[in-house]
Structures are given as C-alpha cells and as structure tokens.
C-alpha cells in the first residue's frame, strides 16, 4: 500500500446515485456514493448480496448512467464505455465462436490495429495468464478457471487504465478460486493497473485488497473503509487477517439486521 499513497487519484467519484423506475414506483439502488482511487491501487468493493455492487460498478465504468453525480477517470468525465476501462464479468461472457486468440485479440482488432500488432499484444497477455498452447482452443474446451483467465487476458489486451472485476471468481469451485486469487495478484503485480474488484466474500476481500470499501444494504452507500497494510502474500490464518475478517464481518452483520 505504501507505493500508492503518493500517487495521483485516477478515479474520482462524487455524489453518485442511481434510481430505477418500475411498475411499483422508483427504487433507489445507489445513494450518494463517493470514492477516490489512486493510480495502481487494488480496491475491493465488498458488501452483502443484492446491495447494488454490480450497479455501482456499472456506473463507475460507464455501462450505466447515474441519476445524480459524476465519475472522472484519468481526468475525463465518464459518459459511457471506453477502451481505457476494462471489465471482467462473473460469467466470462466469451464469444463461443471465437478461439482463445480470437477472444483475447477482439478489442484491438475492432479498434483497427494491424494484425502484426494485435497478434503480438494478444500473445503477450495469453502468456501472462498462463494459456500458451491454448490459442486455438474454443471456450467450451476450457475449464472454468481457464475461461476466466481468457476474460482477464481479453480485458488486459486493450491495455486499459482501470480494470473493473465483478465477482469474477464467484462461480468457481473453492480450490480454483484460491488459485485465481493468487493469479490475479501475480498479474496485477506484473502489469500494474488500477483495479476495482467487487466481491461478497470477506476472505477474498482481505486477501486481495490494498483497501476495502464496505457497502451498506440497498440503497447502498459507503459503510466503512479499511486500509489493508498486511504484506503479500497473505496468510488466511494470520492473527491480523483473522481479526480483520471478524471485524468486517461483524460490521456487515449489524448492517443486515
């Protein structure tokens, strides 16, 4: 965490709210949310199920428009999707008709990059996520963890300034989830990016984060914030790890009463 404290804010979110109108009236999902994130910081957004975490991430990334407030990323107001913002979904959302190479290189190809350039970049990120030798494989030929690696490589291949991950390991079995947590940190440490990572798993939050933003129930707002100064790699049975897990879980339990 020390290395990010003196860096500039790359994300500045002010007064973000979101309301949806349906047959029962108006429902507020996000309520006056404020957040600042430093360049290269790994921030985990943690909260109970159905509290509005995905909606919040969609607002910050430009996939949805806020009812009030604004987000500025790298000096530009967010008004919609942008190649500078990468997204990894809970369900991998890969194109089933494309190979690993086709999926990973999709963004640069759509942007008109020359073949030699996009092939070089795609190969770099396929190697980064440990999928060398699978370039010609299709998603249905890969395990869940491997498909998620393809999703991460695809997001990185656009070389975004900020990477948004929406519970990317939520559908994986426990062993694969632990392996992917280690992998995402390895990739982040090698290819520094500003990361916003959404989860409802407290151990995952403490294991990964430079900073944890704890959300309230819906309509969601910031309930608490924790700076995690524990060195990496972190130990799940370290006394400080267990203390933080217990404290944050207790806060969440009170919030859910």
Phi, psi and omega per residue, in radians:
X1 nan -0.518 -3.086
X2 -0.980 -0.673 -3.022
X3 -1.224 -0.279 -3.112
X4 -1.748 -0.176 -2.988
X5 -1.145 -0.560 -3.085
X6 -1.667 0.051 -3.132
X7 -1.442 2.870 -3.121
X8 -1.285 2.781 3.002
X9 -1.312 2.157 3.089
X10 -1.692 -0.399 3.056
X11 -2.137 2.257 3.042
X12 -2.328 1.921 -3.084
X13 -1.982 2.229 -3.031
X14 -2.298 2.108 2.978
X15 1.077 0.582 -3.094
X16 -1.277 2.187 2.995
X17 -2.300 2.692 3.111
X18 -2.491 2.219 3.079
X19 -2.120 2.477 3.056
X20 -2.027 2.436 3.126
X21 -1.842 2.212 3.073
X22 -2.381 -3.002 -3.061
X23 -1.122 -0.328 3.138
X24 -1.641 -0.014 3.122
X25 2.106 -2.537 -3.090
X26 -1.869 2.271 3.110
X27 -2.034 2.134 3.082
X28 -1.598 2.165 -3.083
X29 -1.785 -0.694 3.123
X30 -2.109 2.352 -3.007
X31 -2.229 1.794 3.047
X32 0.831 1.129 -3.112
X33 -1.609 2.244 3.087
X34 -2.103 2.472 3.136
X35 -2.805 2.427 2.962
X36 -2.195 2.353 -3.097
X37 -2.248 2.283 3.132
X38 -1.355 2.733 3.052
X39 -1.038 2.310 3.117
X40 1.231 0.142 3.120
X41 -1.349 2.536 3.068
X42 -1.847 1.778 -3.090
X43 -1.878 2.260 3.081
X44 -1.841 2.220 3.040
X45 -1.700 2.022 -2.996
X46 -2.141 2.341 3.115
X47 -2.946 2.996 -3.122
X48 -1.188 2.856 3.105
X49 -1.066 2.515 3.085
X50 1.103 0.449 -3.139
X51 -1.588 -0.176 3.128
X52 1.957 0.297 -3.080
X53 -1.088 -0.803 -3.112
X54 -1.171 -0.718 3.083
X55 -1.027 -0.764 3.129
X56 -1.050 -0.801 3.137
X57 -1.105 -0.680 3.098
X58 -1.107 -0.647 3.104
X59 -1.165 -0.791 -3.102
X60 -1.163 -0.591 -3.079
X61 -1.524 -0.192 3.133
X62 1.658 0.085 3.112
X63 -1.340 -0.366 3.030
X64 -2.329 2.750 -3.114
X65 -1.765 2.279 3.140
X66 -1.245 2.681 3.030
X67 -1.289 -0.706 3.034
X68 -2.413 2.834 3.060
X69 1.490 3.103 -3.136
X70 -2.651 2.771 3.051
X71 -2.156 2.344 3.068
X72 -2.030 2.196 3.117
X73 -2.136 2.157 -3.139
X74 0.932 0.696 3.067
X75 1.463 0.015 -3.108
X76 -2.099 2.342 3.098
X77 -1.153 2.359 3.129
X78 -1.386 2.065 3.110
X79 -2.159 -0.040 -3.140
X80 3.005 -3.101 3.122
X81 -1.059 2.699 -3.105
X82 -2.686 2.437 3.117
X83 -1.021 -0.334 3.100
X84 -1.288 -0.122 3.138
X85 -2.111 1.966 3.122
X86 -1.620 2.690 -3.081
X87 -2.403 2.284 3.023
X88 -2.087 2.202 -3.003
X89 -1.697 2.856 3.069
X90 -1.106 -0.816 2.958
X91 -1.614 2.327 -2.880
X92 -1.061 -0.430 3.082
X93 0.957 0.620 3.063
X94 -1.353 2.717 3.053
X95 -1.401 1.979 -3.031
X96 -1.162 -0.362 -3.126
X97 -1.537 -0.047 3.131
X98 -1.893 2.592 3.059
X99 -1.282 3.101 3.035
X100 -0.976 -0.842 3.118
X101 -1.055 -0.747 -3.128
X102 -1.111 -0.709 3.119
X103 -1.194 -0.817 -3.077
X104 -1.145 -0.666 -3.071
X105 -1.532 0.032 -3.000
X106 -0.986 -0.859 -3.092
X107 -1.031 -0.968 3.131
X108 -1.038 -0.615 3.129
X109 -1.164 -0.765 3.120
X110 -1.100 -0.580 3.130
X111 -1.354 -0.040 3.061
X112 1.554 0.294 3.126
X113 -1.163 2.524 3.126
X114 -1.133 2.610 -3.027
X115 -0.983 -0.788 -3.113
X116 -1.050 -0.612 -3.116
X117 -1.300 -0.815 -3.097
X118 -1.233 -0.543 3.073
X119 -1.138 -0.760 3.135
X120 -1.094 -0.764 -3.120
X121 -1.191 -0.777 -3.136
X122 -1.088 -0.742 3.111
X123 -1.074 -0.634 3.110
X124 -1.036 -0.810 -3.058
X125 -1.422 -0.489 3.001
X126 -1.096 -0.731 3.080
X127 -1.151 -0.706 -3.110
X128 -1.020 -0.676 -3.098
X129 -1.613 0.107 3.025
X130 1.371 0.568 -3.111
X131 -2.013 0.378 3.032
X132 -0.997 2.377 -3.106
X133 1.662 -0.179 3.137
X134 -1.946 0.250 -3.064
X135 -0.977 -0.575 -3.066
X136 -1.703 0.077 3.134
X137 -1.404 2.627 3.079
X138 -1.715 2.754 -3.075
X139 -0.932 -0.649 -3.111
X140 -1.256 -0.090 3.081
X141 -1.715 0.047 -3.055
X142 -1.989 2.695 3.028
X143 -1.284 2.951 3.129
X144 -1.034 -0.754 3.123
X145 -1.119 -0.673 3.131
X146 -1.186 -0.682 3.098
X147 -1.103 -0.677 3.119
X148 -1.173 -0.590 3.048
X149 -1.085 -0.687 3.092
X150 -1.075 -0.746 3.113
X151 -1.065 -0.696 3.114
X152 -1.177 -0.770 3.121
X153 -1.087 -0.698 3.128
X154 -1.083 -0.748 3.124
X155 -1.127 -0.761 -3.135
X156 -1.184 -0.502 -3.046
X157 -1.129 -0.402 3.031
X158 -1.380 -0.101 -3.103
X159 0.870 1.011 -3.112
X160 -1.265 2.776 3.021
X161 -1.321 -0.618 -3.079
X162 -2.279 2.442 3.131
X163 -2.076 2.170 3.107
X164 -1.836 2.254 3.126
X165 -2.200 2.072 -3.057
X166 -1.796 1.659 -3.109
X167 0.733 0.968 -2.988
X168 -1.168 -0.333 -3.092
X169 -1.926 0.207 -3.035
X170 -1.107 -0.499 -3.097
X171 -1.689 0.050 -3.087
X172 -1.559 2.676 3.037
X173 -1.190 2.859 -2.985
X174 -1.009 -0.791 -3.098
X175 -1.132 -0.774 3.131
X176 -1.140 -0.624 3.129
X177 -1.084 -0.784 3.109
X178 -1.074 -0.733 3.128
X179 -1.098 -0.716 -3.124
X180 -1.233 -0.534 3.042
X181 -1.089 -0.765 3.087
X182 -1.112 -0.679 -3.121
X183 -1.171 -0.744 -3.093
X184 -1.151 -0.586 3.069
X185 -1.225 -0.719 3.096
X186 -1.041 -0.790 -3.132
X187 -1.154 -0.753 3.136
X188 -1.100 -0.696 3.141
X189 -1.236 -0.498 3.132
X190 -1.476 -0.687 -3.113
X191 -2.118 1.377 -3.013
X192 -0.969 2.259 3.014
X193 -2.508 2.768 2.961
X194 -1.367 2.212 -3.035
X195 -2.122 2.291 2.906
X196 -2.006 2.060 -2.993
X197 -2.111 2.074 -3.137
X198 -1.663 2.349 3.066
X199 -2.677 2.746 2.946
X200 -1.995 0.319 3.141
X201 -1.874 1.964 -3.017
X202 -1.148 -0.694 3.127
X203 -1.101 -0.715 3.108
X204 -1.076 -0.723 3.141
X205 -1.067 -0.857 -3.104
X206 -1.195 -0.595 -3.122
X207 -1.183 -0.648 -2.978
X208 -1.652 -0.589 -2.760
X209 -1.435 2.528 2.745
X210 -1.335 -0.625 -3.093
X211 -2.610 2.407 3.114
X212 -1.941 2.225 3.023
X213 -1.782 1.982 -3.129
X214 -1.607 2.222 -3.108
X215 -1.720 2.696 3.030
X216 -1.459 3.087 2.963
X217 -1.131 2.949 3.134
X218 -1.220 2.350 0.001
X219 -1.274 2.267 -2.932
X220 -1.413 2.537 2.992
X221 -2.608 3.074 -3.120
X222 -1.281 2.081 3.112
X223 -1.547 -0.706 -3.123
X224 -2.860 2.908 -3.141
X225 -2.423 2.390 -3.131
X226 -2.252 2.184 2.976
X227 -1.548 2.190 -3.081
X228 -1.795 1.847 -3.082
X229 -1.699 0.156 3.138
X230 -1.206 2.395 3.123
X231 -1.170 2.703 3.065
X232 -1.792 2.609 -0.041
X233 -1.280 2.561 -3.069
X234 -1.618 2.636 -3.094
X235 -1.850 2.167 -3.078
X236 -1.109 -0.349 -3.138
X237 -1.896 0.162 3.028
X238 -1.080 2.393 -3.106
X239 -0.955 -0.693 3.131
X240 -1.186 -0.673 3.081
X241 -1.046 -0.831 -3.115
X242 -1.153 -0.634 3.126
X243 -1.126 -0.809 3.134
X244 -1.104 -0.751 3.124
X245 -1.024 -0.776 -3.122
X246 -1.160 -0.760 -3.100
X247 -1.132 -0.788 -3.107
X248 -1.228 -0.672 3.086
X249 -1.086 -0.724 3.103
X250 -1.083 -0.708 3.103
X251 -1.094 -0.740 -3.122
X252 -1.166 -0.695 3.136
X253 -1.065 -0.763 3.120
X254 -1.078 -0.689 -3.107
X255 -1.161 -0.426 -3.055
X256 -1.629 -0.014 -3.123
X257 -1.173 nan nan
